[in-house]
């Protein structure tokens, strides 16, 4: 079922806000000139989670947020803020959320942990779809991400995420996560 209740969204939003505060208490953000953002970071991370969970477009995501929260950044603001998210903050929020899920679901060992990397385009993705070889490697309009997913029965939990520049080494991204990760698994699957 691909449905999340308003109560779950509210609880998730509060959890994300608490984790962001915890992260910034340990890693104070640099002072930046200008106005503070209109929408807090927890709304943007919540939007990222909903986008992945529901597999929807940015425009549809905007409508879902307006329906569930009563207010929402427009789709272009969501997209822009996704690009500007602090990767260390996102990794911290995901790993702490995974720890909470493991406690609630009483997961002591995963059947398998899967690692996979992909590139996410954020500008001129139509152009990326037709370029090949050397031409595509010159385009810097995407980021490389490595995800670590724990699988236990039908449950899948994101254990970590590492983000790098375009064409970053997938193995280096994976090792940066594995150095910090704490999990038990019967099988470990990764492409390399």
C-alpha positions in Angstrom: 0.0 0.0 0.0 1.4 3.4 -1.0 -0.6 5.5 1.5 0.8 7.5 4.4 -1.7 8.9 6.9 -1.6 12.6 8.1 -0.7 11.3 11.5 2.4 9.5 10.2 3.4 12.6 8.2 3.1 14.7 11.3 5.2 12.2 13.4 7.8 11.9 10.6 8.0 15.7 10.4 8.6 16.0 14.1 11.2 13.3 14.1 13.0 14.9 11.2 13.0 18.3 13.0 14.4 16.7 16.2 17.1 15.0 14.2 18.0 18.2 12.4 18.3 20.0 15.7 20.5 17.2 17.0 22.8 17.3 13.9 23.2 21.1 14.1 23.9 21.0 17.9 26.9 18.9 17.0 27.8 20.6 13.7 26.7 24.3 13.8 25.9 25.6 10.3 28.0 28.4 8.9 26.4 31.9 9.1 25.1 32.9 5.7 24.0 36.4 4.7 20.5 36.9 3.4 17.0 35.9 4.4 16.4 32.5 6.0 14.5 30.1 3.8 10.7 30.4 4.0 10.2 26.6 4.4 12.2 24.8 7.0 14.6 22.0 6.1 12.4 19.3 7.7 9.7 20.1 5.2 12.2 19.6 2.3 13.5 16.3 3.8 9.9 15.2 4.3 9.2 16.1 0.7 12.2 14.0 -0.4 11.0 11.0 1.5 7.4 11.4 0.1 8.8 11.8 -3.4 10.8 8.5 -3.2 8.0 6.7 -1.3 5.2 7.6 -3.7 7.4 7.9 -6.9 5.8 11.1 -8.1 6.7 14.1 -10.1 7.7 17.4 -8.4 4.3 19.0 -9.4 2.4 16.1 -7.9 4.6 16.2 -4.8 3.6 19.9 -4.4 -0.1 19.0 -4.5 0.4 16.1 -2.0 2.2 18.4 0.5 -0.5 21.1 0.1 -3.2 18.4 0.7 -1.5 16.9 3.7 0.1 20.0 5.4 -2.1 22.8 4.1 0.9 24.6 2.8 3.8 23.7 0.6 6.7 25.2 -1.3 6.1 25.2 -5.1 7.7 22.4 -7.1 10.6 24.6 -8.3 11.5 25.6 -4.7 11.4 21.9 -3.7 13.7 21.0 -6.6 16.1 23.9 -5.8 16.2 23.0 -2.1 16.8 19.3 -2.9 20.0 20.4 -4.8 21.1 22.5 -1.8 20.5 19.9 1.0 23.6 19.2 3.1 24.6 15.6 2.3 26.0 15.0 5.8 22.7 16.2 7.3 20.7 13.9 5.0 22.9 11.0 5.8 22.6 11.7 9.6 18.8 11.9 9.4 18.5 8.7 7.4 20.9 6.7 9.6 19.2 7.8 12.8 15.8 7.0 11.3 17.0 3.6 10.4 18.2 3.0 14.0 14.7 3.9 15.2 13.1 1.6 12.7 15.3 -1.2 13.7 14.3 -0.8 17.4 10.6 -0.5 16.6 10.6 -3.5 14.2 13.1 -5.4 16.5 15.5 -6.1 13.7 18.8 -7.5 15.0 20.0 -8.9 11.7 19.1 -8.3 8.1 18.6 -11.1 5.6 20.6 -9.0 3.1 22.2 -5.6 2.8 22.3 -4.2 -0.7 24.6 -1.4 -1.9 24.0 0.4 -5.2 25.0 3.6 -6.8 23.3 5.8 -9.4 23.6 9.3 -10.8 20.8 11.8 -10.4 20.5 14.5 -13.0 19.3 17.9 -11.8 19.7 20.1 -14.9 19.1 19.5 -18.6 18.2 15.8 -18.1 16.8 15.6 -21.6 20.3 16.3 -22.9 21.8 13.6 -20.7 19.4 11.0 -22.2 20.9 11.3 -25.7 24.6 12.0 -25.0 27.0 9.1 -25.1 30.6 8.2 -24.2 33.1 11.2 -23.7 30.3 13.7 -24.3 28.2 12.5 -21.3 31.3 12.5 -19.0 31.8 16.2 -19.6 28.3 17.0 -18.3 28.6 17.9 -14.6 24.8 18.4 -14.0 24.3 15.4 -11.8 25.5 13.9 -8.5 26.5 10.3 -7.7 24.7 8.7 -4.8 25.4 5.4 -3.1 22.6 3.8 -1.1 22.8 1.1 1.5 19.5 -0.8 2.0 18.7 -3.4 4.7 16.2 -6.1 3.7 14.4 -8.1 6.3 11.3 -10.0 4.9 9.2 -7.5 3.0 10.7 -4.6 5.0 13.4 -2.4 3.4 15.2 0.2 5.4 17.6 2.8 4.1 20.7 2.4 6.3 22.8 5.1 4.7 23.4 7.3 1.8 26.6 8.9 0.5 26.6 11.7 -2.1 29.5 12.7 -4.3 30.3 14.8 -7.3 29.5 13.7 -10.9 31.5 10.6 -11.7 32.7 10.1 -8.1 34.2 6.6 -7.3 31.3 4.4 -6.2 33.6 2.3 -4.1 34.9 5.3 -2.2 31.3 6.4 -1.5 30.5 2.9 -0.3 33.5 2.6 2.0 32.7 6.0 3.5 29.4 4.5 4.6 30.7 1.2 5.7 33.3 2.8 7.9 30.4 4.3 10.0 27.8 1.6 9.5 26.8 -0.9 12.2 24.6 -3.7 11.0 24.5 -7.5 10.9 23.5 -9.3 7.7 23.5 -12.8 6.4 24.3 -11.5 2.9 25.9 -8.4 1.5 25.3 -7.5 -2.2 27.1 -4.7 -4.0 27.9 -3.9 -7.6 31.3 -2.6 -8.3 
